[in-house]
């Protein structure tokens, strides 16, 4: 009978230990998820030197800069 009580308390202790472990893992996952979401919602800008601001319209910005007769084909000769 004493062995049965010991096994019962050992079982209860194991269940409580597993529950505490799973709770701590869940809190770590929640904390990481919250930190990830907070980082995504913050806009961070880092300026390292010169900044170029393009104020052209989208149509002008999407135009080709290189003429049509240049840059399409490069002849390669092996030495």
N, C-alpha and C positions, 0 to 999 in steps of 0.2 A: 504494500500500500504506500509506503514511503517513496519507493521508486516511481510509482505512478504520479504522486504529487510533484516529485522533482521533475519528471518529464513534462508535466502540465505547466509548471512555472517556467521551465526552460523554453517550452513552446511559446508561451505568452511573451517572454522576454525577447525571443526571436522575432515574433510578429511586430512588437513595438519597435525593435531596432530597425527592421526593414521599413516600417512606416516612417520613422524619423529620417532614414536615409533617402527614401523616395521624396519626402517633403523637402529636404534640402536640395535635392537635384531639381525638383520642380521650381523652387525659388530661384536657383541659379539660371535656369532656362528663362523664366519670366524676366529676371533682371537683365539678361543679355538681350532679350527681345525688346524690352523697353529702351535700353541704351541704343540699340540699332535704329529703332524708330525715331528717337530724339535726334540722332546724328543725321538721319535722312531728311528731317524737317528743317534743319538749320542750313542756311545758305552761308557758305564760307567762300570768301574771296581772298586770294593771295596775290599781291602785286610784287613782282620781282623785276623792276626796271621799267622799260618803256611800255606804255599801253597804247594800243591802236584801236580807235573807235571808228567803225565803218558806218557812216550815216547815209549811204546810198540806198536807193529803193531796192527791193528784192529783185526786180527785173534787171536793173543795172548791175547788181552784184552777181547775178547768175550768168551774165554775158561772158563769152570767151575773151580772154585777154590776148592770146596768141592768134595771129591771123590764120585763116583756113589753109593757106599754102605752106605753113611752117609747122614743124613738130609732129607731123603725122607719120613720117617714114624716115628712118635713119638707116643709111647704108652702112653695113659692117663689112670690113675687109680684115681677114686674118693675116697677121704678119708672119 
